[in-house]
Amino acid sequence: MLERDLTSIKTALQAQRVETPSWGYGDSGTRFKTFAWPGAARDVWEKLEDAAFIHAQTGIAPSVALHIPWDRVEDYGELREYAEARGVRLGAINPNLFQHESYRLGSLANPDAGVRARALAHLLECVQVMRDTGSGLLSLWFADGTNYAGQDDFRRRKRDLSAGLRAVHGALPEGSRMLLEYKPFEPACYHTDLADWGMAYALCTALGPKAQVLVDMGHHLPGANVEHIVAFLLDEGRLGGFHFNGRKYADDDVIVGSVNPFELFCVYLELVTAETSADEALRRTAGAVACMLDQSHAVEGKLGATLQSVLNCQSAYAKALLVDRDALAEAQAEGDALGAHRLLMAAYETDVRPLLRELREEMGLEPDPWPALRDYEAGVYKARLRTRPAEAVGSGYPSGG
C-alpha cells in the first residue's frame, strides 16, 4: 500500500461516525422477557454517561439517538448541555408508535381517526424535541399492519399514513430530515403498511426533499441483497441512514457484523464507492448518510455489545477503503467476474487490526479499548448497584423497531 493511500484511508477512518442508541445501554430482552443486567443504565442521564465512555474509547461515536417517551425529560436543553459536557451530542429522535394500548390496530394507519390524531400529535411532539435538542433527524418506524385478510382496507391505510407523514414533513425544522424505515412483517403478520424499501422510497419521493429511506439491516426477507438496495437508494439520492444490527433469521437485532460480516463489508463498500465518486450529488448523498446502531442486547453486557458493534463497523469500513477501486472498475469493464470478486476478497480478508490500533494511537486513544471497559464496569456499574440494586424492568422488547 502506498503511503499516500494509507494517509487517505486513515483520514477517512477518523471522519467515520457511528451513532449509538440510548436504548442499547439499558436493559432489554426478547419478545417474551426483559433480562436485567447488573449496573446497566436506568435512565437517559446514565445512558449518556455510558455513550460518552464508548465515544471516548473509539473516537467515532459522538452522537446518541433518543427514543421518546423512553427518554422524555422536562428540560431538553438541560439534557443537551449534559450530553455536550461529556463530549457527545444528541442525535436522531425516535418516536414510539407501537407500545400504547390505542395503537393495537396501528398508529397513523389506524381505522380510528382519534388514534391517528394521537399518533400525529406524538410525532409533532418529537419534531419539537428535535428543535429543543438540536437534532437534525427524525427516525420513523411504524408497526402498523394487519393480521388477517380483509381486516382493513389497504388503500385507506396507505392514504391515511401518507397524510400523516405529509403533516410531519411540513413541520420539520429547516435543514432537518425524516428517515422512513420499512419492515416486511412483525408485529403484524399478514401485512405491514411499509413493507419494503420500494414502498418507503415511493412515499419519500412523494413527500419531498426532507424525506429519505432508512435501511435497517434486519428488516428484510431472507435472501434480500441489502447492498444492492443501498446502491439503488444512494443513486436516487434517497438513502438517509442505517440501523445497523445483525440477523440470522428475521429482525434478530444482535451485534452488527456478528452473523454476516461480509454483508456489512459490502454495504460499506457501496458507501465508499459513493463517497469517492466523480458524481457530486452522489458524494453529497453519501456524506449525509446517518450510520446508527439499533440493537437489543438481551443476554450480553450493554457496553461490551455496543463497543463491539462500533469496532465492527470500523473494521468493515477500513476493509472497504482498502479495495483497489481502479483495478475493480477495470475488471468490471472487462467482464472479469472472478477477477473483480477476488479484488473484493483480497480487501475483506486483510487483517486490519494493526492498522486500527495504529489509528487509535494517532487519535490519542488506547490501542486496545477492552481493558478500559472492564475498569469502567468495575467502577461505574458497581457504583450504580450500590445505590440501586439490579432488578428486572419488566417484560417485553424495548427496541426502536
Secondary structure, 3 states (H helix, E strand, C coil): CCHHHHHHHHHHHHHCCCEEEHHHCECEECCCCEECCCCCECCHHHHHHHHHHHHHHHCCCCEEEEEECCCCCCCHHHHHHHHHHCCCEEEEEEECCCCCHHHHHCCCCCCCHHHHHHHHHHHHHHHHHHHHHCCCEEEECCCCEECCCCCCCHHHHHHHHHHHHHHHHHHCCCCCEEEEECCCCCCCCCEECCCCHHHHHHHHHHHCCCEEEEEECCCCCCCCCHHHHHHHHHHCCCEEEEEECECCCCCCCECCCCCCHHHHHHHHHHHHHHHCCCCHHHHHHHHCCEEEECCCCCCCCHHHHHHHHHHHHHHHHHHHHHCCHHHHHHHHHCCCHHHHHHHHHHHHCCCCHHHHHHHHHHCCCCCCCHHHHHHHHHHHHHHHHHHCCCCCCCCCCCCCC
